[in-house]
Amino acid sequence: MTEVAAPTPIVLHQGRYRLYEKTDGTIRIQYRRDDKDTDDFMEIPGAAVALAKAASEGTLTPIQMMGEVMKLMNGAPKA
C-alpha cells in the first residue's frame, strides 16, 4: 500500500494570543498578528461552547446536538 503524505498546513498569520472565558461561558480569543500594531479578536458564544462540551462528553446524541444547534441558529437560548 502506498502511503500518501498529509498536506502541509499553510500559515495564514502568526503572532501572540490570549484566551479569555467570560462569565457567560463565552470564549474570547484575542490576538495580535506579527504584521500589525493592533489587537483583533473573535468570540465563541457560551452556548456553543456548552454544546461542544456536552457533545465531547457524550451527553447529547447527534440528533439532539443538531436540534440544539438549530435552536442557536434561530436565536433561541440553549435549553
VOLO-635912 format. One line per field, with one value per atom (N, C-alpha, C, O): residue number from 1; atom name; x, y, z. Coordinates in Angstrom, 1 decimal, always signed. Layout:
N
resi <- [NUM ...] .
name <- [CA ...] .
X <- [X ...] .
Y <- [Y ...] .
Z <- [Z ...] .
***
This chain:
79
resi <- [1 1 1 1 2 2 2 2 3 3 3 3 4 4 4 4 5 5 5 5 6 6 6 6 7 7 7 7 8 8 8 8 9 9 9 9 10 10 10 10 11 11 11 11 12 12 12 12 13 13 13 13 14 14 14 14 15 15 15 15 16 16 16 16 17 17 17 17 18 18 18 18 19 19 19 19 20 20 20 20 21 21 21 21 22 22 22 22 23 23 23 23 24 24 24 24 25 25 25 25 26 26 26 26 27 27 27 27 28 28 28 28 29 29 29 29 30 30 30 30 31 31 31 31 32 32 32 32 33 33 33 33 34 34 34 34 35 35 35 35 36 36 36 36 37 37 37 37 38 38 38 38 39 39 39 39 40 40 40 40 41 41 41 41 42 42 42 42 43 43 43 43 44 44 44 44 45 45 45 45 46 46 46 46 47 47 47 47 48 48 48 48 49 49 49 49 50 50 50 50 51 51 51 51 52 52 52 52 53 53 53 53 54 54 54 54 55 55 55 55 56 56 56 56 57 57 57 57 58 58 58 58 59 59 59 59 60 60 60 60 61 61 61 61 62 62 62 62 63 63 63 63 64 64 64 64 65 65 65 65 66 66 66 66 67 67 67 67 68 68 68 68 69 69 69 69 70 70 70 70 71 71 71 71 72 72 72 72 73 73 73 73 74 74 74 74 75 75 75 75 76 76 76 76 77 77 77 77 78 78 78 78 79 79 79 79] .
name <- [N CA C O N CA C O N CA C O N CA C O N CA C O N CA C O N CA C O N CA C O N CA C O N CA C O N CA C O N CA C O N CA C O N CA C O N CA C O N CA C O N CA C O N CA C O N CA C O N CA C O N CA C O N CA C O N CA C O N CA C O N CA C O N CA C O N CA C O N CA C O N CA C O N CA C O N CA C O N CA C O N CA C O N CA C O N CA C O N CA C O N CA C O N CA C O N CA C O N CA C O N CA C O N CA C O N CA C O N CA C O N CA C O N CA C O N CA C O N CA C O N CA C O N CA C O N CA C O N CA C O N CA C O N CA C O N CA C O N CA C O N CA C O N CA C O N CA C O N CA C O N CA C O N CA C O N CA C O N CA C O N CA C O N CA C O N CA C O N CA C O N CA C O N CA C O N CA C O N CA C O N CA C O N CA C O N CA C O N CA C O N CA C O N CA C O N CA C O] .
X <- [+0.8 +0.0 +0.9 +1.8 +0.6 +1.4 +0.9 -0.3 +1.9 +1.5 +1.4 +2.2 +0.4 +0.2 +0.5 +0.0 +1.4 +1.8 +0.6 -0.1 +0.5 -0.5 -0.1 +1.1 -1.1 -0.7 -0.2 -0.7 +0.8 +1.4 +0.4 +0.0 +0.1 -0.8 -0.2 +1.1 -1.0 -0.5 -0.7 -1.8 +0.3 +0.2 -0.5 +0.0 -1.6 -2.4 -1.8 -1.7 -1.5 -0.8 -0.3 -0.7 +0.6 +1.2 +1.3 +1.4 +1.4 +1.5 +1.4 +1.7 +0.8 +0.6 -0.9 -1.7 -1.3 -2.7 -3.0 -2.1 -4.2 -4.7 -6.1 -6.9 -6.4 -7.8 -8.4 -7.8 -9.7 -10.4 -11.7 -12.3 -12.2 -13.5 -14.3 -14.0 -15.4 -16.3 -17.3 -17.4 -18.0 -18.8 -20.0 -20.5 -20.4 -21.5 -21.0 -21.7 -19.7 -19.1 -18.5 -17.9 -18.7 -18.2 -16.6 -16.0 -16.0 -14.6 -14.2 -14.6 -13.3 -12.8 -11.3 -10.5 -11.0 -9.6 -9.1 -9.6 -8.2 -7.7 -6.2 -5.4 -5.9 -4.6 -4.0 -4.8 -2.7 -2.0 -1.1 -0.2 -1.4 -0.6 +0.8 +0.9 +1.8 +3.2 +3.3 +4.1 +2.4 +2.5 +1.5 +1.3 +0.9 +0.0 +0.4 +1.1 -0.1 +0.1 -1.1 -1.0 -2.2 -3.4 -3.9 -3.6 -4.7 -5.3 -6.5 -7.2 -6.8 -8.0 -8.6 -7.9 -9.9 -10.4 -11.6 -12.1 -11.9 -13.1 -13.7 -13.0 -15.0 -15.6 -16.5 -17.1 -16.4 -17.3 -18.3 -18.0 -19.6 -20.7 -20.7 -20.4 -21.0 -21.0 -21.9 -21.6 -23.1 -24.0 -23.3 -23.5 -22.6 -21.9 -20.8 -20.6 -20.1 -19.1 -19.7 -19.2 -20.8 -21.5 -22.0 -21.9 -22.5 -22.9 -21.7 -21.8 -20.6 -19.4 -18.9 -18.5 -19.0 -18.6 -19.5 -19.1 -20.8 -21.8 -21.6 -21.7 -21.3 -21.1 -19.8 -19.8 -18.8 -17.5 -17.6 -16.9 -18.5 -18.8 -19.8 -20.0 -20.4 -21.4 -22.7 -23.5 -23.0 -24.3 -25.4 -26.6 -25.1 -26.1 -25.9 -24.8 -27.0 -27.0 -26.7 -27.0 -26.3 -26.1 -27.4 -27.4 -28.5 -29.8 -30.1 -30.5 -29.9 -30.1 -29.2 -29.6 -27.9 -26.9 -27.4 -27.4 -27.9 -28.4 -29.6 -29.7 -30.5 -31.6 -31.2 -31.7 -30.2 -29.7 -29.0 -29.1 -28.3 -27.6 -28.6 -28.5 -29.7 -30.7 -31.4 -31.7 -31.6 -32.2 -31.2 -31.7 -29.9 -29.0 -29.0 -28.9 -29.0 -29.0 -30.3 -30.2 -31.4 -32.6 -32.7 -33.8 -31.7 -31.7 -32.3 -32.4 -32.7 -33.3 -32.1 -31.1 -32.3 -31.3 -31.2 -32.2 -30.1 -29.9 -30.8 -30.9 -31.4 -32.3 -31.5 -32.1] .
Y <- [-1.2 +0.0 +1.2 +1.3 +2.2 +3.4 +4.4 +4.7 +5.0 +6.0 +7.4 +7.7 +8.1 +9.4 +10.4 +10.4 +11.4 +12.4 +13.3 +13.8 +13.7 +14.7 +16.1 +16.4 +16.8 +18.2 +19.0 +19.0 +19.9 +20.8 +21.9 +22.6 +22.2 +23.4 +24.7 +24.8 +25.6 +26.9 +27.9 +28.0 +28.6 +29.7 +30.9 +31.5 +31.2 +32.4 +33.7 +34.7 +33.6 +34.6 +34.1 +33.0 +34.8 +34.4 +35.6 +36.7 +35.3 +36.4 +35.8 +34.7 +36.7 +36.4 +36.4 +37.1 +35.6 +35.5 +35.2 +34.8 +35.5 +35.2 +34.6 +35.1 +33.7 +33.2 +33.6 +33.6 +34.1 +34.6 +33.8 +33.4 +33.5 +32.9 +34.0 +34.4 +34.4 +35.4 +34.7 +33.5 +35.5 +34.9 +34.1 +33.2 +34.4 +33.6 +32.4 +31.7 +32.0 +30.9 +31.1 +30.3 +32.4 +32.7 +32.7 +33.1 +32.2 +32.2 +33.3 +33.4 +34.2 +35.3 +34.9 +34.7 +34.9 +34.7 +36.1 +36.6 +36.7 +38.0 +37.7 +37.1 +38.3 +38.1 +39.3 +40.2 +39.4 +40.4 +39.8 +39.1 +40.0 +39.5 +40.1 +41.3 +39.4 +40.0 +41.2 +42.0 +41.2 +42.2 +43.4 +44.2 +43.5 +44.6 +45.2 +44.6 +46.4 +47.0 +47.1 +47.7 +46.5 +46.5 +45.0 +44.1 +44.8 +43.5 +43.3 +44.2 +42.0 +41.6 +40.5 +40.0 +40.2 +39.1 +38.4 +38.9 +37.3 +36.6 +35.9 +35.6 +35.7 +35.1 +33.9 +33.9 +32.9 +31.7 +31.8 +31.7 +32.0 +32.1 +31.0 +29.8 +31.3 +30.4 +29.2 +28.1 +29.4 +28.3 +27.4 +26.1 +27.8 +26.9 +26.2 +25.0 +26.8 +26.1 +25.0 +23.9 +25.3 +24.3 +23.1 +22.0 +23.4 +22.3 +21.4 +20.2 +22.1 +21.3 +20.4 +19.3 +21.0 +20.2 +19.0 +17.9 +19.3 +18.2 +17.1 +15.9 +17.5 +16.5 +15.7 +14.5 +16.4 +15.7 +14.7 +13.7 +15.0 +14.1 +13.0 +12.1 +13.1 +12.1 +12.2 +11.3 +13.4 +13.6 +14.0 +14.1 +14.3 +14.6 +13.6 +13.3 +13.1 +12.3 +13.2 +14.4 +12.7 +13.6 +14.3 +15.4 +13.6 +14.3 +15.4 +16.5 +15.2 +16.2 +17.4 +18.6 +17.1 +18.1 +19.0 +20.2 +18.3 +19.1 +20.0 +21.1 +19.4 +20.2 +21.5 +22.5 +21.3 +22.4 +23.5 +24.7 +23.0 +23.9 +24.7 +25.9 +24.0 +24.7 +25.8 +26.9 +25.5 +26.5 +27.7 +28.8 +27.4 +28.5 +29.4 +30.6 +28.7 +29.5 +30.3 +31.4 +29.9 +30.6 +31.7 +32.3 +31.8 +32.8 +32.4 +33.2 +31.1 +30.7 +30.3 +29.8 +30.6 +30.2 +28.7 +28.0 +28.1 +26.7 +26.2 +26.9 +25.1 +24.5 +24.0 +23.6] .
Z <- [+0.0 +0.0 +0.0 +0.8 -0.9 -1.0 +0.1 +0.2 +0.8 +1.8 +1.1 +0.3 +1.5 +1.0 +2.1 +3.2 +1.8 +2.7 +3.0 +2.1 +4.2 +4.6 +4.0 +4.1 +3.6 +3.1 +4.2 +5.3 +3.9 +4.8 +5.1 +4.1 +6.3 +6.6 +6.2 +6.2 +5.8 +5.3 +6.5 +7.0 +6.9 +7.9 +7.3 +6.4 +7.9 +7.5 +8.1 +7.4 +9.4 +10.1 +11.4 +11.8 +12.0 +13.3 +14.2 +13.7 +15.4 +16.4 +17.8 +18.1 +18.7 +20.1 +20.3 +19.7 +21.3 +21.6 +23.1 +23.8 +23.5 +24.8 +24.7 +23.8 +25.6 +25.6 +26.9 +28.0 +26.8 +28.0 +28.0 +27.0 +29.2 +29.4 +30.1 +31.2 +29.5 +30.1 +31.0 +31.1 +31.8 +32.9 +32.3 +33.0 +31.1 +30.5 +29.7 +29.0 +29.8 +29.2 +27.8 +27.2 +27.3 +26.0 +26.1 +27.1 +25.0 +24.9 +24.0 +22.8 +24.4 +23.6 +23.3 +24.2 +22.0 +21.5 +21.0 +20.0 +21.8 +21.4 +20.9 +21.6 +19.8 +19.2 +18.5 +18.1 +18.4 +17.7 +16.7 +17.1 +15.4 +14.4 +14.4 +14.8 +14.0 +14.0 +13.0 +13.1 +12.0 +11.0 +11.3 +10.4 +12.5 +12.8 +14.2 +15.0 +14.4 +15.7 +16.6 +17.7 +16.2 +17.0 +17.2 +16.4 +18.2 +18.5 +17.7 +17.3 +17.4 +16.8 +17.8 +18.6 +17.6 +18.5 +17.7 +16.8 +18.3 +17.9 +19.1 +20.1 +19.1 +20.3 +19.9 +18.8 +20.7 +20.5 +21.6 +22.8 +21.3 +22.3 +23.3 +23.0 +24.5 +25.6 +25.4 +25.7 +24.7 +24.4 +23.4 +23.6 +22.5 +21.5 +22.3 +22.0 +23.2 +24.0 +24.8 +24.9 +25.4 +26.2 +25.4 +25.8 +24.2 +23.3 +22.9 +22.9 +22.6 +22.2 +23.4 +23.2 +24.6 +25.7 +26.0 +26.2 +25.8 +26.0 +25.0 +25.3 +23.7 +22.7 +22.9 +22.7 +23.4 +23.7 +24.9 +24.9 +25.8 +26.9 +26.6 +27.4 +25.4 +25.1 +25.7 +25.7 +26.3 +26.9 +26.0 +26.4 +24.7 +23.7 +22.5 +22.1 +22.0 +20.8 +19.6 +19.7 +18.5 +17.3 +16.9 +16.5 +17.0 +16.7 +17.7 +17.3 +19.0 +20.0 +19.7 +19.8 +19.3 +19.0 +17.9 +17.9 +16.8 +15.6 +16.0 +15.5 +16.9 +17.3 +18.1 +17.9 +19.0 +19.8 +18.9 +19.1 +17.9 +17.0 +16.2 +16.0 +15.8 +15.0 +15.9 +15.4 +17.2 +18.1 +18.2 +18.2 +18.3 +18.4 +17.2 +17.2 +16.0 +14.7 +14.6 +13.9 +15.2 +15.1 +16.3 +16.4 +17.1 +18.1 +19.5 +20.4 +19.6 +20.9 +21.8 +21.4 +23.1 +24.1 +24.2 +24.0 +24.6 +24.8 +26.0 +27.0 +25.8 +26.8 +28.0 +29.0] .
***
